Amino acid sequence: MIDVGSHPAWHPLFEALGYVAGYLVYRGMRARRGDVLDDGTRWSVIAAAAVGAVVGSRLLGLAEQWPAMAAAWKSGRFLNVLLAPGGKTIVGGLLGGWCGVELMKRLKGIGVRTGDLFAIPLCVGIAVGRIGCLVAGLADDTYGKPTTLPWAVNLGDGVGRQPVQVYEIVFLMLLASALARRWRAGGGELFRIFLAAYLTWRLIMDFLKPQPLLGGMNVIQWACCGGLLALGWLWLKDRKPRRQGNYETADA
C-alpha cells in the first residue's frame, strides 16, 4: 500500500496549474495551426464554454450526491448545501461547456466545428488537476473503492483504495498522445473523439468509486450515457446523405 495522505490545501494549486497547462498547450496549437474563428468570435465561444462548464459542473456535482441533497431538502438545509463550496464534477463541466458552445454557435450562426483546439489541452489540464484530487485525499470525494491490490493508496485513514486518479492521469496522457498524432496528420473531429473517449472512460471507471447508485450506476455514469447517445446521434446525422437536386451528398 502506498501512503499518500490527505492534503486538501494542495488541490487549488494543482487545479490552477491544470488551467495554466491547458491554456499554454492551446496557445501553442493555435499559434502553429491557426484558428477557424477570428479572435472576437473565439473569445465568445470560450466565454460560453466557461459559463456552461460552471453551471454543468455544479448541477451534476450536486445531483451526484442525491441522498445528501434529499436529506438537506427534508431538513430545510437545501439552500445552505446548494450555496456551499465544492460539489463539482468534470463530466458535468464538459457536458455543460459543450452545450454552452453549441448555443453560442447557433446564436452567432457559426457553422464550423470549433472544439478541436481544446481536445488536447483538456487532456493535459484535467490530468494535472487530477494530481490535486489524489493528494487532497478523502476531502476531494473522488477516491476509489477499498482494494487489496499492491498499488492501493492510503489517503490518510489506513484503508487501501483504488488509485482512480492515477488511472485517469495515465489514460488522459495516452489519449492526448493519440489525439496529437491525429492532429499532426491533419485529422479532425478531435473534440468529439476526446469527449466520446472520456465519457466512455468515466462510464467504466466510476464502477471503482463508492458513489450512490441509481439503477446500478451513479448519476455521473448516467450522464455519460446521455452524452454518448448525443454524440452517436450527431455522428449519424453528420454522415447521413442528404439530397440536393438530383444528387446525394454527405454533410462535411
Secondary structure, DSSP 4 states (H G I P E B T S, - for coil): -EE----GGGHHHHHHHHHHHHHHHHHHHHHHH--SS-HHHHHHHHHHHHHHHHHHHHHHHHHHTHHHHHHHHHHT-HHHHHHSS----HHHHHHHHHHHHHHHHHHHT--S---HHHHHHHHHHHHHHHHHHHHHGGGGS----B---TT-EE-SSS-EE--HHHHHHHHHHHHHHHHHHHHHTT---HHHHHHHHHHHHHHHHGGGS----BTTB-HHHHHHHHHHHHHHHHHHHHHSEEEETTEEEE--
